[in-house]
Amino acid sequence: MASTRIQVCGRIAVEIEGVRVEDELPGRQGRLLFAYLVVNRLRPSPRDELVEAVWPEAPPANVDSALSALLSKLRRLVTLEGRSEIRLLLPSDAWVDLEAAADGLHRAESAAARGAWPDVWGPARVAQHVALRGFLPGEDAPWVREVRHRVEGLYLRALELAAQSSLAIGGSELATAERSARTLVEKAPYRESGHRYLMEVLDAQGNRAEALQVYERLRTLLREELGSAPSPATQELHRGLLG
């Protein structure tokens, strides 16, 4: 297991060579700076970019000195390369939760493309577990919102893959498919995939009447809120249930 592990979704957690150091990060601004360097660790970040990340609205008058102070404190905890452009260096086997989630989603997508449904479930759940915590909750900056939006999209796609794979496996996994589908409907009500998976799993469980009610609720929602109708794919599924 990697002895360097970093979590930036949910509460920041930092373990460097087996030692927890997150409580030594220099305050809120230090945590923001560290998280930005983690997210962008594959490339060097210019100092003005770091200033914008930490002080997006009102940087202090002596901002260069303030940034230098934060970087100096971070250098005591982690390895930072460069002076005018800064890059976080981690061991090759370091584990970063955002990267693990993206990798899990990629592996789940690849397995789904092959129809290897038992191989989809685990990686999709890894992505789902990480993304569920949300990125830097309580913080608000343009770059934070951008990453948070990406993480939310990852979470929804992981739910889709979990529902799809559990449906394909069937049996006791139908309960997982139902939970994933219902969560999708709750979190993204206009994203029709959740409604379709829920219709399918209810039908597979012998609850066709309830599956048809799911369609009617979706149809009403789209008509009243968006002035539109369900997509052809959803309508085709509905016709199949009727038939």
C-alpha positions as CSV (number, residue, x, y, z in Angstrom):
1,M,0.0,0.0,0.0
2,A,1.3,3.5,-0.8
3,S,2.8,5.2,2.2
4,T,2.0,8.6,0.7
5,R,-1.8,9.1,0.5
6,I,-3.6,12.4,-0.2
7,Q,-7.4,13.1,0.1
8,V,-8.8,16.4,-1.2
9,C,-12.4,15.3,-1.5
10,G,-14.2,15.8,1.8
11,R,-11.8,16.7,4.6
12,I,-8.2,17.1,3.5
13,A,-6.0,14.3,4.7
14,V,-2.3,14.0,4.0
15,E,-0.1,11.1,4.8
16,I,3.5,11.5,3.7
17,E,5.7,8.4,4.1
18,G,3.3,7.0,6.6
19,V,3.1,10.2,8.7
20,R,-0.1,12.2,8.9
21,V,0.6,15.9,8.4
22,E,-2.7,17.6,7.4
23,D,-2.9,19.4,10.7
24,E,0.4,21.1,9.9
25,L,-0.8,22.7,6.7
26,P,-0.7,26.5,7.2
27,G,-4.3,27.4,7.8
28,R,-7.1,27.8,5.2
29,Q,-5.0,29.5,2.6
30,G,-2.3,26.8,3.0
31,R,-4.9,24.1,2.5
32,L,-6.2,25.9,-0.7
33,L,-2.7,26.2,-2.0
34,F,-1.8,22.6,-1.2
35,A,-5.1,21.3,-2.9
36,Y,-4.4,23.4,-6.0
37,L,-0.9,21.9,-6.3
38,V,-2.3,18.4,-5.8
39,V,-4.9,18.9,-8.5
40,N,-2.3,20.3,-10.9
41,R,0.7,18.2,-9.9
42,L,1.5,17.0,-13.4
43,R,2.6,20.4,-14.4
44,P,4.3,23.4,-12.9
45,S,2.1,26.3,-11.8
46,P,3.3,29.9,-12.2
47,R,3.2,32.1,-9.1
48,D,0.6,34.4,-10.4
49,E,-1.7,31.4,-11.0
50,L,-1.2,30.3,-7.4
51,V,-2.0,33.8,-6.2
52,E,-5.3,33.7,-8.1
53,A,-6.0,30.2,-6.7
54,V,-5.5,31.3,-3.0
55,W,-6.8,34.9,-3.2
56,P,-9.3,35.0,-6.1
57,E,-10.9,38.3,-5.1
58,A,-8.8,40.4,-2.8
59,P,-5.1,39.5,-2.6
60,P,-3.1,41.2,0.2
61,A,-0.9,44.2,-0.6
62,N,2.3,42.2,-0.1
63,V,0.9,39.1,-1.9
64,D,4.3,37.9,-3.2
65,S,5.7,37.7,0.3
66,A,2.4,36.1,1.6
67,L,2.7,33.4,-1.1
68,S,6.4,32.9,-0.4
69,A,5.5,32.4,3.3
70,L,2.9,29.8,2.5
71,L,5.2,28.0,0.1
72,S,8.0,28.0,2.6
73,K,5.7,26.3,5.2
74,L,4.6,23.7,2.7
75,R,8.1,22.9,1.7
76,R,8.6,21.6,5.3
77,L,5.9,19.0,4.7
78,V,6.2,18.1,1.0
79,T,8.6,18.3,-1.8
80,L,8.0,21.4,-4.1
81,E,10.1,21.9,-7.2
82,G,10.8,25.4,-8.6
83,R,10.7,29.0,-7.5
84,S,8.9,31.0,-10.2
85,E,6.9,28.0,-11.3
86,I,6.0,25.5,-8.6
87,R,5.2,21.8,-8.9
88,L,4.4,19.3,-6.2
89,L,6.5,16.2,-6.4
90,L,5.2,12.9,-5.0
91,P,6.6,9.3,-5.0
92,S,5.6,7.2,-8.0
93,D,3.4,5.0,-5.9
94,A,1.6,7.9,-4.2
95,W,-2.2,7.6,-3.9
96,V,-4.4,10.7,-4.6
97,D,-8.1,10.2,-4.2
98,L,-9.1,12.3,-7.2
99,E,-6.7,10.4,-9.4
100,A,-8.0,7.1,-8.0
101,A,-11.5,8.1,-8.8
102,A,-10.7,9.1,-12.3
103,D,-8.8,5.9,-12.8
104,G,-11.6,3.8,-11.4
105,L,-14.1,5.4,-13.7
106,H,-11.8,4.8,-16.7
107,R,-11.5,1.1,-15.8
108,A,-15.2,0.8,-15.2
109,E,-15.9,2.4,-18.6
110,S,-13.4,0.0,-20.3
111,A,-15.0,-3.0,-18.7
112,A,-18.5,-1.8,-19.6
113,A,-17.4,-1.5,-23.2
114,R,-16.3,-5.1,-23.2
115,G,-19.5,-6.2,-21.4
116,A,-17.4,-7.5,-18.5
117,W,-20.1,-6.4,-16.0
118,P,-18.5,-8.0,-12.8
119,D,-15.4,-6.0,-13.5
120,V,-17.4,-2.7,-13.7
121,W,-18.8,-2.7,-10.2
122,G,-15.7,-2.4,-8.1
123,P,-13.9,0.4,-10.0
124,A,-17.2,2.3,-10.3
125,R,-17.8,2.0,-6.6
126,V,-14.3,3.4,-5.9
127,A,-15.1,6.5,-8.1
128,Q,-18.5,6.8,-6.4
129,H,-17.1,6.6,-2.9
130,V,-14.4,9.3,-3.5
131,A,-16.7,11.7,-5.5
132,L,-19.5,11.4,-3.0
133,R,-17.5,13.4,-0.5
134,G,-17.3,16.4,-2.8
135,F,-14.3,18.6,-3.6
136,L,-13.2,21.0,-0.9
137,P,-16.7,21.5,0.7
138,G,-17.1,24.9,2.1
139,E,-14.6,26.6,-0.2
140,D,-15.6,28.8,-3.1
141,A,-13.3,30.0,-5.9
142,P,-13.5,29.7,-9.7
143,W,-11.0,26.8,-9.8
144,V,-12.7,25.1,-6.9
145,R,-16.1,25.3,-8.6
146,E,-14.6,23.9,-11.8
147,V,-13.1,20.9,-10.1
148,R,-16.2,20.4,-8.0
149,H,-18.3,20.3,-11.2
150,R,-16.0,17.7,-12.7
151,V,-16.2,15.6,-9.5
152,E,-20.0,15.8,-9.5
153,G,-20.1,14.6,-13.1
154,L,-17.7,11.7,-12.2
155,Y,-20.1,10.8,-9.3
156,L,-23.1,10.7,-11.6
157,R,-21.4,8.6,-14.2
158,A,-20.1,6.2,-11.5
159,L,-23.7,5.8,-10.4
160,E,-24.8,5.0,-13.9
161,L,-22.1,2.4,-14.3
162,A,-23.0,0.9,-10.9
163,A,-26.6,0.7,-11.9
164,Q,-25.9,-0.7,-15.4
165,S,-23.5,-3.4,-14.2
166,S,-25.7,-4.4,-11.3
167,L,-28.7,-4.8,-13.6
168,A,-26.6,-6.9,-16.0
169,I,-25.4,-9.1,-13.1
170,G,-28.9,-9.5,-11.7
171,G,-29.9,-11.6,-8.7
172,S,-29.0,-10.0,-5.4
173,E,-27.3,-7.1,-7.2
174,L,-30.7,-5.7,-8.3
175,A,-30.9,-4.1,-4.9
176,T,-27.6,-2.2,-5.7
177,A,-29.0,-1.3,-9.1
178,E,-32.1,0.2,-7.5
179,R,-30.2,2.2,-4.9
180,S,-27.9,3.6,-7.6
181,A,-30.8,4.4,-9.9
182,R,-32.8,6.1,-7.1
183,T,-29.8,8.2,-6.1
184,L,-29.4,9.2,-9.7
185,V,-33.0,10.3,-9.9
186,E,-32.6,12.3,-6.7
187,K,-29.3,14.0,-7.6
188,A,-29.9,14.6,-11.3
189,P,-33.7,14.5,-11.9
190,Y,-33.4,15.8,-15.5
191,R,-30.8,13.1,-16.3
192,E,-33.0,10.5,-17.8
193,S,-30.6,7.6,-17.4
194,G,-31.5,7.3,-13.7
195,H,-35.2,7.0,-14.5
196,R,-34.5,4.4,-17.2
197,Y,-32.4,2.3,-14.9
198,L,-35.0,2.5,-12.2
199,M,-37.7,1.5,-14.7
200,E,-35.6,-1.5,-15.7
201,V,-34.8,-2.7,-12.2
202,L,-38.4,-2.4,-11.0
203,D,-39.5,-4.4,-14.0
204,A,-36.9,-7.0,-13.3
205,Q,-38.2,-7.2,-9.7
206,G,-41.7,-7.8,-11.0
207,N,-42.9,-4.3,-10.3
208,R,-43.9,-3.2,-13.8
209,A,-46.8,-1.0,-12.6
210,E,-44.3,1.0,-10.4
211,A,-41.9,1.2,-13.4
212,L,-44.6,2.8,-15.5
213,Q,-45.3,5.3,-12.7
214,V,-41.6,6.3,-12.8
215,Y,-42.0,7.1,-16.5
216,E,-45.1,9.2,-15.8
217,R,-43.4,11.2,-13.1
218,L,-40.5,11.8,-15.5
219,R,-42.8,12.8,-18.3
220,T,-44.7,15.2,-16.1
221,L,-41.5,16.7,-14.7
222,L,-40.1,17.4,-18.2
223,R,-43.3,18.8,-19.5
224,E,-43.9,21.1,-16.6
225,E,-40.3,22.2,-15.9
226,L,-38.7,22.2,-19.4
227,G,-41.6,22.0,-21.8
228,S,-40.1,18.9,-23.4
229,A,-40.8,15.2,-23.6
230,P,-38.7,12.1,-22.7
231,S,-36.0,11.1,-25.1
232,P,-36.6,8.5,-27.8
233,A,-34.6,5.9,-25.7
234,T,-36.8,6.5,-22.7
235,Q,-40.0,6.4,-24.7
236,E,-38.9,3.1,-26.4
237,L,-38.3,1.6,-22.9
238,H,-41.8,2.7,-21.9
239,R,-43.3,1.1,-25.0
240,G,-41.6,-2.1,-24.2
241,L,-43.0,-2.1,-20.7
242,L,-46.5,-1.4,-22.1
243,G,-46.1,-4.2,-24.6
